[in-house]
Amino acid sequence: MKKLHITLVGIFVLLLASCKEDQEKPKVTYDASNKGKSMAKTDSTLIAIADLPIQMEGTDYLIHPVGDLSIREKGIKTRYGSSSVNDLSFTISNYGENEITGFLQNLKFQRVDSDSIKALTDKPVLIQTATYLKTVSDKTKNQIMVYTMVDVDTNKDGKLDTSDIKALYLSKISGEKFTKVSDDFQELIDWKLMESKNYLYFRTVEDTNKNGQFDNKDVVHYNYIDLSKKDWKVVSYKPV
């Protein structure tokens, strides 16, 4: 019993150390040359696949979500011990009310009366949400998409994932005018549409003490964009 107790304590200590290491992993790695800015390379071993297209209500465009074919290994218990098989998933995105979610490499846009398909971007990105602002479109006729994504390998581990800084982008429903509206190296906290004003509000946090983490010593920035206008000008405001 004593030996078992020591073993359990040891496992608990290792788990705590592992959790602490994950928590302390910096989102930004700085150096003298580029202040942490680094583009990840596309993994040529991954297999790209597209889900069936989505058409947002009231629009003339099909949206094709593009991502990596997911192959997960799972264990199976047999009479001779453990073995594993590949669990292959062909679904790369989810679609809710006017929103596509997932971990996507790209989105491709196609006008319903055309065979031409255009990519949102030609750079490596990890798109987590793509939201169609239908209420703004109904009022202003400006059909706008909002994206949350990772666009820079800020921690320089050679890949784009949720350990990097999240950014905010806009585009037209056609994928044109693809524009980053949050500042580089500021982590997107959240965004909100104020329908009464057609304003898109969003908050970001800046690593002002340059410790690679976002904490209570850093500065929160408050911004809005008037989506009724053609130019998407970011305006800062100070509620506190």
N, C-alpha and C positions, 0 to 999 in steps of 0.2 A: 504494500500500500504506500509506503514511504517513497519507493522508487517511482511509482506511478505519479505521486504528487509532485515530485521534482520534475518529471517529464512534462506534466501539464503546465507547470510554472514556466519552464523553458520555452514551450510553444507560445504561451501568452506573451512573454517578453519579446519573442521574435515577431509576433503579430503587431505588437505595439511599435516596435522599431520600424516595421514595414509601413505601417500607417503614417508614422511621423515622417518617414522619408517621402511618401507620396504627398503629404500636406506641404512639406517644405520645398518641393520641387518648384523652381522658379518658372514663371510664365514668360519672363524676358531674360535673355542672356546678353549682356552688353560687352562690347569691346571697343577699342579705340578707332577701328576703321569704319564701322557702320552703325554703331549704337544699337545693335541687336537686330537690325533689319537683314533678313535672309530668306530667300525664296526656297521652298522645298522642291526637290526634283520629283518628277513623275515616275512612279514605280512601273517599269516596263513589263514586269512579271504578272501584274494584275490584269484581269479580264474585264473590260468594260461591257456593261449591259444596260439596256434602256427599258423602263416600264412602259406600258401602253400610255398613249397621250391623254392629257387632261385638258379640258376646255372650261375656263372660268365663265360663269354665267354672264351673258351679255357682251362677250368679247368675240373677236374674229380670229383668234389665234389658238392653236394647239400647243401645249407645253409637254415636251418629252423629258422626263427625269432620267439622268444618266449617272450611273454609279458603278461600283465594283461588284462583280459576282462573288457572293459570300459563300465560302466553304468552311463549315465548322466541323471539327472532329469531336465526336462524342463517344464515351465509353459504353460498352455493352457487356454485361455479365454473362459468361457462358459456364458450362459445366467443367471446362478445363481452365477457367480463370477469366481474366479480363481481355477484351479485344476492343477495337474501335472501328467505326465506319464514318464515312463522310456524310454530313447532313448538308445538302445543297439547297440554298434559298435563291430563287429567281426574283423575289420581291425586294426592291431597294428603297421604296418610298411609301409613305402613307399620305392619304388625302382626306382632309376634313373640310369644314366649311371655308372655302376660298383660301385654303392653306395647304401647301405641300411640305412635309417634314421628312427628315432622313439624314443620311450622311452622304451627300451627293457630290460627284465630281463636277457636274455641270448641269445646265438646263438648256434645252434646244427648242427654238420657237419656229412655228410654221403657220403661215396664214392659211385659212381654211380653203381658199381658192387657189392655192399654189402647192407645188411639189417641193419647193425650196425650203431647206431647213437651216436655220442659223443658230450658232452657239452663242450663249450669253457671254462667255469669256474664253480667251485662248491661253489663260494663265492657270497654274495649279491653284485650286481652291477647295474648300470643304463647306458646302452649303448645308446649313442645318434647317432653316425655314425659308419658305418663299410664300409671301402673303399678298393676295390681291385685295386692294383697298376699294371694294365695290361701292361703298357708300360715298366715297369721294368721287368716283366715276359717275355715279348717278346724279350728283349735284353739280359737278364742274366739267364733266365730260373728259377729264384728264384720267386716263386709265393707267394706274401706277401699281408697280410691284415693290414690295419691301423685302429685303433679304437680311438674314443674320448668317454670318459665315466667318470662316478662318481664311485669311488670304496671305499670311506671312508666317513663316516658321520662326516665331519670336524666341523660342527657347533653344533653337538650333540643335534639335535632335534628328534632323534630316527628314521630318515628316510633318504633315499638317494634321492636327487632331485637337481634341478639346483641351489639351494642356497649353495650347497657344491662345493668343488674344483674339477675342471675338469682335468682329467689325459689323457696321451697318451700311447697307447699300440700297440704292433705289434704281429702278429702270422703268421704261414704258412697258406696256403689256406685250409689246413686240420683242422685248429684250434689248431694244435700242436705248441709247442714253444711259448706259450702265455706269453708275456714279457712286463712288464712296463718299459718304457724308459724315462719318465719324473720323476723328483724327488718328493718324498712325500712332500705334503704341498706347492708345487709350482703350481700355476694356469696356465694351458695351455692357451696361448693367441691365437696361430694359428700354422698351419704347412703347408709346401709347398714342392712338389716334384720338384726337378731340374733334368729333364729328361736327359740333356746332360751329367751329371756326375753320375746319379743314386744315388743322395744324397737326403735324406729326411731332410729338415731343419725345425726346430721348435723353438718357443720362449715360455718361461715361466716367470712368475713374482713371486718373493719371498717376503713374508711379513716380511721384515727385522726389522721393528720397532715393530712387534708383537702387532699391534692394532686390528687384526682380519679382517682388510680390505686390499684391494690392491689399492694403490694410488701412487701419483708421488714421494713419499718419499721412495718407495720400489725399489728393484733391479731387472732389467730385465736380464734374462739369454738367451744366444744365443747358439744353439746346432745344430749338424748335425750327420747323420748316413750314412755310405757308404753301401747301400743296395746290392751292387754287391758281398759283402763278406758274408760268412756264419755267422760270429759272428757280432751281432748288437751292435757295440761299439759306445757309445755316446761321441762325441768330442765337447768340448766347444770352441767357438771362440769369438773374441771381435771386432765387426765392429765399435764400438764407444768407 
